[in-house]
Amino acid sequence: MGNSIFTPGNLITWRGDNFRIAKVVSIFNFLAQNLETGELLNVPVSEARPAKLDSAPDEDEPRVDLTDLSEEELKEAEERYKIIEPLLSTEFVRTRNHVEALSAQSKISVATLYRWIAAFERTNALSALITRRRSDKGKPRIVDVSEKILRLNIQEEFLRGERPTIEEGYMDYKKRCKAASVKPCSKSTYARRIEAIAPRELALKRRGPKTAREQFDPATGHYEGGIFPLQTIQIDHTQPNVILVDDEYRKPIGRPWVTFAIDISSRVIPGFHLSLAPPSATAVGLCLSHAICRKEQWLANRDIETEWPIWGLMDRVHADNGPDFRSKSVSRACQEYHIRLKWRPLLKTEYGGHVERLMKTVKTDLANLRGTTFSNPEDRGEYDSEGNAIFTFSEFERWLVVYITKYYHARPHTGIGRPPIKKYEEAYSTEAMMLRQKGCQIPYQMNTVCTSTSYPTQSELFKNTA
C-alpha cells in the first residue's frame, strides 16, 4: 500500500507519542520505536495514525472545488509536485542542504520550495500546490444567455466530425448571439474555452472512437501494475439477484445495486457501496472512499464484529467507459490524490476480467438466499421472489460484509492459489516491503499456499445473519 502508513521508516502517532515504524509484523501490528524514549513497542495498526505535522491546515481555509479547477491550474500543480517529490520521501531525513541543492537545480528559491513542501504535507493533496485563486477566478464573465449559447455552439458546431476551425466555430457563435440579441465573448475567450476541452473528448467527438482509443487508451491487453496490494484496483457495478424489503412493513422494495472494488494483486475487496439508486458518479466516489478509509469505526457503527484490515490510497483504478466513471468529479478527485484513472478500451470486457469474475461469483453465492430472483428467469419457475424476500437494506449490507470478510477473503481463490487475505498479508512481510522499496516484484512462495479445508462453509457463516 504505497500511500499508507505501513511502510517501515514512516512516522506515526500512537497514544499521543510519535514513533517510527521499525518492522511490519502483520497487517494488524507493527513494531515501532518511540522517538523520544527509544523504546520499541508492538503497535496495533488500527490505533496508529500518521504523525502530526508541525503545521496543521487552517480550518477556516475554504475547500477547493476540484471540478472548478482549470487544466492550466492542475498542470501548474503537477509541475510543482514533480519538483518537490524527491524531498517528500520518508526514507531519509530532509535537511536544508537537500532543499538548497534542489533550489540550485530547479532555479526556484529555497523559501518557495519550503512553502510548497509545507502546503503539500498539510493535506497530501495536489490542489494544495495551486496558486491561491481570486474568488471570481474560473467563473465565466459572460452573461448567462451568452454562456448557454457558447456551450451549445461548442457541442453542436465545434465538436463534430467535420472538424471546423476555431475561426469557423466563433463565427457561428457570433451569429447565434446576434440572433438572441446578446453580446458575444471575445475570440480569445472562445479559443480558451476550446483549449480547456479534454483532449480525449476532442478526439472522440471530432475524429471518432477508434482514433480516441489509439491515442489515449492502453495499447495492450495486460494490466499495468497488480504486483503489490492496491497498486491497481478494478471497480464496477452489479445488481444482485435478491429482493429487499422495507424496515417497517417488510414489503418488497426492489433489487439493490452494489459497486465493488477489487485489488488485482491479491483479489481482496478493499471496499464497496450498496444503494437502491442506479449506478452514478456518487456511487463510484463512495466506493473509492470506502476502499481508501479505515473500517474499524464504520464496522462498529453497524455493530458488525469482523476484521477488514484493507485500506489505503491505490495507485491506479481501472473502470469501464460509463459516464459515471468518466465524470469530472471522479477524474478530478483521482487526480487530486495521485490516483491514475484508466478506462477499458471500448467493447473489450476482458480488460475488466477481475471485477467481472468477482461480480459473477457474488451472484452465484447469493443464489440460495431468501428472495433470490435467480440469474435466469427460467430457473425461477414458480418461486415467489417478492413473497419470500426477508432482507432489509441494513440486513443485506451486514450479510454482504460478513460474506466478504469471513467467506470470500478466507476461502482459496483459484486464480491465485490461496485465500485473498493470505496473499494480501504476505505482501506486508518485512522482506516483501524491502523488495517493493527496491522496485522488485514480490516472490510469493508457493509453499505458503493454503491447503486447509477447515475454513467455515457459507451456510455456517450466514445461518444467523438475517
C-alpha positions, 0 to 999 in steps of 0.5 A: 500500500504505497500511500499508507502508513505501513511502510517501515521508516514512516512516522506515526502517532500512537497514544499521543507519542510519535514513533517510527515504524521499525518492522511490519509484523502483520497487517494488524501490528507493527513494531515501532520505536518511540522517538523520544524514549527509544523504546520499541513497542508492538503497535496495533495498526488500527490505533496508529495514525500518521504523525502530526505535522508541525503545521496543521491546515487552517480550518477556516481555509475554504475547500477547493472545488476540484471540478472548478479547477482549470487544466492550466491550474492542475498542470501548474500543480503537477509541475510543482509536485514533480519538483518537490517529490524527491524531498517528500520521501520518508526514507531519509531525513530532509535537511536544508542542504537537500532543499538548497541543492534542489533550489540550485537545480530547479532555479526556484528559491529555497523559501518557495520550495519550503512553502510548497513542501509545507502546503503539500504535507498539510493535506497530501493533496495536489490542489494544495500546490495551486496558486491561491485563486481570486474568488471570481477566478474560473467563473465565466464573465459572460452573461448567462444567455451568452454562456448557454449559447457558447456551450451549445455552439461548442457541442453542436458546431465545434465538436463534430466530425467535420472538424471546423476551425476555431475561426469557423466555430466563433463565427457561428457563435457570433451569429447565434448571439446576434440572433438572441440579441446578446453580446458575444465573448471575445475570440480569445475567450472562445479559443480558451474555452476550446483549449480547456476541452479534454483532449480525449473528448476532442478526439472522440467527438471530432475524429471518432472512437477508434482514433480516441482509443489509439491515442489515449487508451492502453495499447495492450491487453495486460494490466499495468501494475497488480504486483503489490496490494492496491497498486491497481484496483478494478471497480464496477457495478452489479445488481444482485439477484435478491429482493429487499424489503422495507424496515417497517412493513417488510414489503418488497422494495426492489433489487439493490445495486452494489459497486465493488472494488477489487485489488488485482494483486491479491483479489481482496475487496478493499471496499464497496457501496450498496444503494437502491439508486442506479449506478452514478458518479456518487456511487463510484466516489463512495466506493473509492472512499470506502476502499481508501478509509479505515473500517474499524469505526464504520464496522462498529457503527453497524455493530458488525464484529469482523476484521477488514484490515484493507485500506489505503490510497491505490495507485491506479483504478481501472473502470469501464467507459460509463459516464459515471466513471468518466465524470469530472468529479471522479477524474478530478478527485483521482487526480487530486490524490495521485490516483491514475484513472484508466478506462477499458478500451471500448467493447473489450470486457476482458480488460475488466476480467477481475471485477467481472469474475468477482461480480459473477461469483457474488451472484452465484453465492447469493443464489440460495438466499431468501428472495433470490430472483435467480440469474435466469428467469427460467430457473425461477419457475414458480418461486415467489421472489417478492413473497419470500424476500426477508432482507432489509437494506441494513440486513443485506449490507451486514450479510454482504460484509460478513460474506466478504470478510469471513467467506470470500477473503478466507476461502482459496481463490483459484486464480491465485492459489490461496485465500485473498487475505493470505496473499494480501498479508504476505505482501506486508512481510518485512522482506516483501516491503524491502523488495517493493522499496527496491522496485522488485516484484514480490516472490510469493512462495508457493509453499505458503499456499493454503491447503486447509479445508477447515475454513467455515462453509457459507451456510455456517457463516450466514445461518444467523445473519438475517 
